[in-house]
Amino acid sequence: MSHAQASNQILANVRVLDFGRYVAGPYCATLLGYLGADVIRIEKIGGSEDRYIAPVTASGEGGVFLQTACNKRSICIDLGGAGAREVVARLVASADVVVANLPAALLQRLGLDYTSLCEIRPDIILASQSSFGDRGPDAGKGGFDGVGQALSGAMYISGTPGQPMKAAAPYVDYATATLAAFGTLAALMERERSGIGQEVSATLLGTALAVFNSHLIEQGVGAVDRVGTGNRVQTSSPSDVFETRDGHVLTHVVGNGLFRRWARLIGEEDKWTSDPRFATDQLRGDYRDVICERMAIWCAARTTDEAVAQLNSAGLPAAAILSPQQAIDNPQVTAMGLLQEVDFPGMVRPAPVAGLPLHFSRSPAGIRSAPPRLGEHSDEILRELGFDDDERIRLRQSGIIA
């Protein structure tokens, strides 16, 4: 990227300190980095645990790290060490945003809580993420993505009676990170007007409830007491996953217009559109087994490609159920440039990393550099903070930095 492009990035003059672990914190910082922020990843000596999940490199770096660390610089600090406070204080003084999804008690102990940060830089913005927030019976408890899925009602409905089902995609973690980044951008905009920083707090539980809220609204108002039906949608039909001659296809038919197209496609328009049992989406959802049985017969007579082509030609949303490798190889993914090859030492081939899934007509954004090697930028960052050669040697010898 040229200097002109770099200076034209939306957050070109913003520095972010990433004290996050796993996804909700680090990916929040990643999104800000995709918009041009200078993101410094602070991790413990030897590397933090999230660096090594699902290893894909000779030295153990994993898929989560590859996805959440592009564009970042790395410095290793023993945050509990006697001399660490000075390094952290200089980092905070140089920064606009601190991202941290560490427990509240640990933030206070490390001097990374909002009050302590403001003593160093009064206009700092702290983007924090927790499982449950700072009050209530579960405040202070830890948790991961699945906890949010479980407590929102989503797992109960996604599964079948007696068999709740967690989504493999950790959507609660990534949506929490996205909301935290959204809140951070809002706080930066507000700071331009007021000159004052603030803390932006996100929770896994809050995100999970927000994503699943329409179902909770229906339950709260109508007390419908739905139970899980797996892939089969309960409020429209035919909306399910169907087996073809060589695989599976998903269809989602919503609204009278699409239902009429479906009935026309299978050659039975009058039969299905004139029956009062199928007059509305909810009625079709109530009689979903009848409709889906007919759709299953139609799909079973075709290959996946044939079924998708005919459904799409009829103007009906449908897609083949792809394996992870097929998802990578999807021509539409290639055409849109949604996965970018990112290299890292010790990998047998470049990693397909999803960059920022947004496009700006004027502002450059996305992946500029590969994730950092452990402590790759420690000396570079310390020099920027004003530590001279002797001080850096002392910090390294004392084990404060690596």
C-alpha positions as CSV (number, residue, x, y, z in Angstrom):
1,M,0.0,0.0,0.0
2,S,1.3,3.4,-0.9
3,H,1.8,6.3,1.5
4,A,-1.1,8.1,-0.1
5,Q,-3.4,5.1,0.3
6,A,-2.3,4.6,3.9
7,S,-3.0,8.3,4.8
8,N,-6.4,8.1,3.1
9,Q,-7.6,5.3,5.3
10,I,-10.5,6.1,7.6
11,L,-8.7,5.5,10.9
12,A,-5.2,6.4,9.6
13,N,-4.3,8.5,12.7
14,V,-5.9,6.3,15.3
15,R,-3.8,4.0,17.6
16,V,-5.5,1.0,19.2
17,L,-4.0,-1.2,21.9
18,D,-5.3,-4.7,21.8
19,F,-5.2,-6.5,25.1
20,G,-7.9,-8.9,24.0
21,R,-7.9,-12.6,24.0
22,Y,-9.7,-15.1,21.8
23,V,-12.3,-13.4,19.6
24,A,-14.6,-10.7,21.0
25,G,-11.7,-8.3,21.9
26,P,-9.1,-9.2,19.2
27,Y,-11.5,-9.2,16.3
28,C,-12.9,-5.8,17.4
29,A,-9.4,-4.5,17.2
30,T,-8.9,-6.3,13.8
31,L,-11.9,-4.5,12.4
32,L,-10.5,-1.1,13.4
33,G,-7.2,-2.2,11.9
34,Y,-8.9,-3.0,8.6
35,L,-10.1,0.6,8.6
36,G,-6.5,1.8,8.9
37,A,-5.9,2.1,12.7
38,D,-2.4,1.3,14.0
39,V,-3.2,-1.8,16.1
40,I,-0.6,-3.0,18.7
41,R,-1.3,-6.5,20.0
42,I,0.0,-6.8,23.6
43,E,0.4,-10.4,24.7
44,K,2.2,-12.3,27.4
45,I,5.8,-13.6,27.1
46,G,5.7,-16.8,25.1
47,G,2.4,-15.9,23.4
48,S,-1.2,-15.8,24.6
49,E,-3.4,-18.8,24.3
50,D,-5.5,-17.5,21.4
51,R,-2.4,-17.5,19.2
52,Y,-2.3,-21.3,19.3
53,I,-6.0,-22.4,18.6
54,A,-6.3,-24.8,15.6
55,P,-2.6,-24.7,14.7
56,V,-1.6,-24.3,11.1
57,T,2.0,-23.3,11.3
58,A,5.2,-25.1,12.3
59,S,5.5,-22.9,15.5
60,G,1.8,-23.5,16.4
61,E,0.0,-20.3,15.3
62,G,-3.6,-21.2,14.6
63,G,-6.7,-20.3,12.5
64,V,-8.2,-17.9,15.1
65,F,-4.9,-15.9,15.3
66,L,-4.6,-15.8,11.5
67,Q,-8.1,-14.4,11.3
68,T,-7.8,-11.9,14.1
69,A,-4.2,-10.6,13.8
70,C,-3.7,-9.2,10.3
71,N,-2.4,-5.6,10.2
72,K,-1.3,-5.7,13.8
73,R,2.1,-5.2,15.4
74,S,3.2,-7.4,18.3
75,I,4.8,-6.6,21.6
76,C,5.3,-9.1,24.4
77,I,5.0,-7.8,27.9
78,D,4.9,-9.5,31.3
79,L,2.0,-7.3,32.6
80,G,2.5,-8.6,36.1
81,G,6.2,-7.7,36.2
82,A,7.6,-4.9,38.3
83,G,8.5,-2.6,35.4
84,A,5.5,-3.3,33.2
85,R,3.5,-0.3,34.4
86,E,5.9,2.2,32.9
87,V,5.7,0.5,29.5
88,V,1.9,0.2,29.6
89,A,1.6,3.8,30.7
90,R,3.6,5.1,27.7
91,L,1.5,2.9,25.4
92,V,-1.7,4.2,26.8
93,A,-0.5,7.8,26.6
94,S,0.2,7.2,22.9
95,A,-3.2,5.6,22.1
96,D,-6.7,6.6,21.3
97,V,-8.4,3.3,22.0
98,V,-7.8,0.4,24.4
99,V,-9.5,-2.9,23.6
100,A,-9.7,-5.4,26.4
101,N,-12.0,-8.4,27.1
102,L,-10.2,-9.4,30.3
103,P,-12.1,-9.9,33.5
104,A,-13.0,-6.6,35.3
105,A,-10.9,-7.6,38.4
106,L,-7.9,-8.3,36.2
107,L,-8.3,-5.0,34.4
108,Q,-8.2,-3.2,37.7
109,R,-5.2,-5.2,38.9
110,L,-3.3,-4.3,35.7
111,G,-4.4,-0.7,35.7
112,L,-6.4,-1.1,32.5
113,D,-9.8,-0.2,33.9
114,Y,-11.3,3.0,32.6
115,T,-10.6,5.1,35.7
116,S,-6.9,4.1,35.7
117,L,-6.6,4.7,31.9
118,C,-8.1,8.2,32.2
119,E,-5.5,9.1,34.7
120,I,-2.9,8.5,32.0
121,R,-4.9,9.8,29.0
122,P,-8.2,11.6,29.9
123,D,-9.7,11.3,26.4
124,I,-9.0,7.5,26.1
125,I,-11.7,5.2,24.8
126,L,-11.9,1.8,26.4
127,A,-13.8,-0.9,24.4
128,S,-14.5,-3.7,26.8
129,Q,-16.2,-7.0,26.3
130,S,-17.5,-9.4,28.9
131,S,-19.8,-12.4,29.1
132,F,-22.5,-10.9,31.3
133,G,-21.8,-7.3,32.2
134,D,-21.0,-5.5,35.4
135,R,-24.1,-6.2,37.5
136,G,-26.7,-8.9,38.2
137,P,-26.2,-12.5,39.5
138,D,-23.8,-13.5,36.7
139,A,-21.6,-10.4,36.7
140,G,-18.0,-11.5,36.9
141,K,-18.6,-15.0,35.4
142,G,-16.6,-16.0,32.4
143,G,-17.9,-17.5,29.2
144,F,-17.4,-18.2,25.6
145,D,-19.6,-18.0,22.5
146,G,-21.5,-21.2,23.2
147,V,-22.6,-19.8,26.6
148,G,-24.4,-16.9,24.8
149,Q,-26.0,-19.3,22.3
150,A,-27.2,-21.5,25.2
151,L,-28.7,-18.7,27.3
152,S,-30.4,-16.9,24.4
153,G,-32.8,-19.7,23.5
154,A,-31.1,-20.1,20.1
155,M,-29.6,-23.6,20.9
156,Y,-33.0,-24.8,22.1
157,I,-34.7,-23.8,18.8
158,S,-31.8,-24.7,16.5
159,G,-31.8,-28.3,17.7
160,T,-34.6,-30.8,18.1
161,P,-36.6,-31.9,21.2
162,G,-34.1,-33.5,23.5
163,Q,-31.1,-32.5,21.4
164,P,-30.2,-28.8,21.5
165,M,-27.7,-27.7,18.8
166,K,-25.0,-25.1,18.9
167,A,-24.0,-23.3,15.7
168,A,-20.5,-24.2,14.6
169,A,-19.9,-20.6,13.5
170,P,-19.2,-18.7,16.7
171,Y,-21.6,-15.9,15.8
172,V,-22.0,-14.5,19.3
173,D,-18.2,-13.9,19.6
174,Y,-17.9,-12.2,16.2
175,A,-21.1,-10.2,16.5
176,T,-20.0,-8.9,19.9
177,A,-16.7,-7.9,18.4
178,T,-18.5,-6.1,15.5
179,L,-20.8,-4.3,17.9
180,A,-17.9,-3.2,20.0
181,A,-16.1,-1.9,16.9
182,F,-19.3,-0.1,15.9
183,G,-19.5,1.4,19.4
184,T,-15.8,2.4,19.3
185,L,-16.4,4.3,16.0
186,A,-19.3,6.1,17.5
187,A,-17.2,7.0,20.6
188,L,-14.4,8.4,18.3
189,M,-17.0,10.5,16.5
190,E,-18.4,11.8,19.7
191,R,-14.9,12.6,21.0
192,E,-14.4,14.8,18.0
193,R,-17.2,17.0,19.2
194,S,-16.7,16.8,23.0
195,G,-13.0,16.1,23.4
196,I,-13.9,13.5,26.0
197,G,-13.4,9.7,25.9
198,Q,-15.7,7.0,27.3
199,E,-16.0,3.3,27.9
200,V,-17.9,1.2,25.4
201,S,-19.1,-2.1,26.9
202,A,-20.4,-5.1,25.0
203,T,-21.5,-8.5,26.4
204,L,-21.9,-11.9,24.9
205,L,-25.3,-12.3,26.5
206,G,-26.5,-9.0,25.2
207,T,-25.4,-9.8,21.7
208,A,-26.9,-13.3,21.7
209,L,-30.3,-11.9,22.9
210,A,-30.2,-9.1,20.2
211,V,-29.5,-11.6,17.4
212,F,-32.3,-14.0,18.5
213,N,-34.7,-11.2,19.6
214,S,-37.5,-11.7,17.1
215,H,-38.0,-15.2,18.4
216,L,-38.0,-13.9,22.0
217,I,-40.5,-11.2,21.1
218,E,-42.8,-13.8,19.6
219,Q,-42.5,-15.9,22.8
220,G,-42.9,-12.9,25.2
221,V,-46.0,-11.7,23.5
222,G,-47.7,-14.9,22.2
223,A,-46.3,-17.6,24.6
224,V,-46.1,-19.9,21.6
225,D,-43.6,-22.2,23.3
226,R,-41.9,-23.4,20.1
227,V,-39.6,-26.4,20.2
228,G,-36.7,-27.1,17.9
229,T,-37.2,-28.5,14.4
230,G,-33.6,-28.6,13.2
231,N,-33.2,-27.0,9.8
232,R,-36.9,-26.8,9.2
233,V,-38.3,-23.2,9.5
234,Q,-41.5,-22.9,11.6
235,T,-42.8,-19.7,10.1
236,S,-42.8,-20.4,6.4
237,S,-42.4,-23.3,4.0
238,P,-40.8,-24.9,2.1
239,S,-37.8,-23.6,4.1
240,D,-35.5,-26.5,5.0
241,V,-32.5,-28.5,3.9
242,F,-33.5,-31.2,1.3
243,E,-31.5,-34.2,0.0
244,T,-30.7,-34.4,-3.7
245,R,-29.3,-37.2,-5.8
246,D,-25.8,-36.2,-4.9
247,G,-25.9,-33.8,-1.9
248,H,-28.2,-31.3,-0.2
249,V,-29.8,-28.0,-1.0
250,L,-31.3,-25.3,1.2
251,T,-34.4,-23.4,0.2
252,H,-36.1,-20.5,2.0
253,V,-39.5,-19.6,0.6
254,V,-41.1,-16.6,2.4
255,G,-44.1,-14.6,1.2
256,N,-47.0,-15.3,-1.0
257,G,-45.1,-14.3,-4.1
258,L,-42.3,-16.8,-3.6
259,F,-44.7,-19.5,-2.6
260,R,-46.6,-19.1,-5.8
261,R,-43.3,-19.3,-7.8
262,W,-42.5,-22.5,-5.9
263,A,-45.9,-24.0,-6.7
264,R,-45.5,-23.0,-10.3
265,L,-42.0,-24.6,-10.5
266,I,-43.2,-28.0,-9.4
267,G,-46.1,-27.8,-11.8
268,E,-48.9,-27.7,-9.2
269,E,-49.7,-23.9,-8.8
270,D,-53.5,-24.2,-8.4
271,K,-53.3,-27.1,-6.0
272,W,-51.1,-25.3,-3.5
273,T,-52.2,-21.7,-3.9
274,S,-55.9,-22.4,-3.7
275,D,-55.7,-24.5,-0.6
276,P,-56.7,-22.3,2.5
277,R,-54.3,-24.3,4.7
278,F,-51.4,-22.6,2.8
279,A,-52.8,-19.0,2.6
280,T,-50.2,-17.3,4.7
281,D,-46.6,-17.8,5.8
282,Q,-47.5,-18.8,9.3
283,L,-50.1,-21.3,8.0
284,R,-47.5,-22.7,5.6
285,G,-45.2,-22.9,8.6
286,D,-47.9,-24.8,10.6
287,Y,-48.3,-27.2,7.7
288,R,-44.7,-27.3,6.9
289,D,-44.4,-31.1,7.0
290,V,-47.0,-31.5,4.2
291,I,-45.2,-28.9,2.0
292,C,-41.7,-30.1,2.7
293,E,-42.7,-33.7,1.9
294,R,-43.6,-32.6,-1.6
295,M,-40.4,-30.5,-1.9
296,A,-38.3,-33.5,-0.8
297,I,-39.7,-35.6,-3.6
298,W,-38.9,-32.8,-6.1
299,C,-35.3,-32.4,-4.8
300,A,-34.6,-36.2,-4.6
301,A,-35.2,-36.5,-8.4
302,R,-32.4,-34.0,-9.2
303,T,-28.8,-33.4,-8.6
304,T,-27.8,-30.5,-6.4
305,D,-26.7,-28.4,-9.4
306,E,-29.9,-29.1,-11.2
307,A,-32.1,-28.2,-8.2
308,V,-30.2,-25.0,-7.4
309,A,-30.3,-23.9,-11.1
310,Q,-34.0,-24.5,-11.5
311,L,-34.9,-22.9,-8.1
312,N,-32.7,-19.8,-8.9
313,S,-34.2,-19.6,-12.4
314,A,-37.6,-19.5,-10.9
315,G,-36.5,-16.6,-8.6
316,L,-36.4,-18.7,-5.4
317,P,-33.5,-18.4,-2.9
318,A,-31.5,-21.6,-2.8
319,A,-28.0,-22.8,-2.3
320,A,-26.0,-26.0,-2.2
321,I,-24.7,-27.2,1.2
322,L,-21.0,-26.8,0.7
323,S,-18.1,-28.4,2.6
324,P,-15.5,-26.0,4.0
325,Q,-13.2,-26.7,1.0
326,Q,-16.1,-26.1,-1.4
327,A,-16.8,-22.8,0.3
328,I,-13.2,-21.8,-0.2
329,D,-13.4,-22.8,-3.9
330,N,-16.7,-21.1,-4.6
331,P,-16.4,-19.0,-7.8
332,Q,-18.5,-16.3,-6.3
333,V,-16.1,-16.0,-3.3
334,T,-13.3,-15.7,-5.8
335,A,-15.1,-13.1,-7.9
336,M,-15.8,-10.9,-4.9
337,G,-12.3,-11.4,-3.4
338,L,-13.8,-12.3,-0.1
339,L,-10.9,-14.5,1.0
340,Q,-7.4,-13.2,0.7
341,E,-4.3,-15.4,0.7
342,V,-2.1,-14.5,3.7
343,D,1.3,-16.1,4.2
344,F,3.0,-16.7,7.5
345,P,6.2,-18.5,8.3
346,G,5.8,-22.3,8.7
347,M,2.6,-22.8,6.8
348,V,2.5,-25.3,3.9
349,R,0.4,-22.9,1.9
350,P,-1.1,-19.4,2.3
351,A,-4.2,-19.1,4.6
352,P,-7.5,-18.0,3.1
353,V,-8.3,-15.1,5.5
354,A,-11.6,-13.2,5.3
355,G,-10.8,-9.5,5.2
356,L,-13.2,-6.7,5.9
357,P,-16.5,-7.8,4.2
358,L,-17.2,-4.2,3.2
359,H,-16.2,-2.1,0.2
360,F,-15.8,1.7,0.3
361,S,-16.0,3.6,-2.9
362,R,-13.2,6.0,-1.9
363,S,-11.4,4.8,1.2
364,P,-9.0,1.8,1.1
365,A,-9.6,-0.8,3.8
366,G,-8.8,-4.4,4.5
367,I,-5.7,-6.6,5.0
368,R,-2.4,-4.7,4.5
369,S,0.0,-7.1,6.3
370,A,0.2,-10.6,7.6
371,P,-0.2,-11.3,11.4
372,P,2.9,-10.5,13.4
373,R,5.4,-13.0,14.7
374,L,5.5,-13.2,18.4
375,G,7.1,-10.0,19.7
376,E,8.1,-9.0,16.2
377,H,7.7,-5.3,16.8
378,S,8.7,-5.0,20.5
379,D,11.9,-2.9,19.9
380,E,10.2,-0.8,17.2
381,I,7.3,0.1,19.5
382,L,9.5,0.8,22.5
383,R,11.6,3.1,20.4
384,E,8.5,5.0,19.3
385,L,7.6,5.3,23.0
386,G,11.0,6.9,23.8
387,F,12.8,4.0,25.4
388,D,16.5,4.3,24.6
389,D,18.8,1.4,23.8
390,D,19.9,0.9,27.5
391,E,16.3,1.0,28.7
392,R,15.2,-1.6,26.2
393,I,18.1,-3.9,27.1
394,R,17.2,-3.5,30.8
395,L,13.5,-4.3,30.1
396,R,14.5,-7.4,28.1
397,Q,17.0,-8.6,30.6
398,S,14.5,-8.3,33.4
399,G,12.0,-10.3,31.5
400,I,9.5,-7.5,31.2
401,I,9.4,-7.5,27.4
402,A,10.3,-10.0,24.8
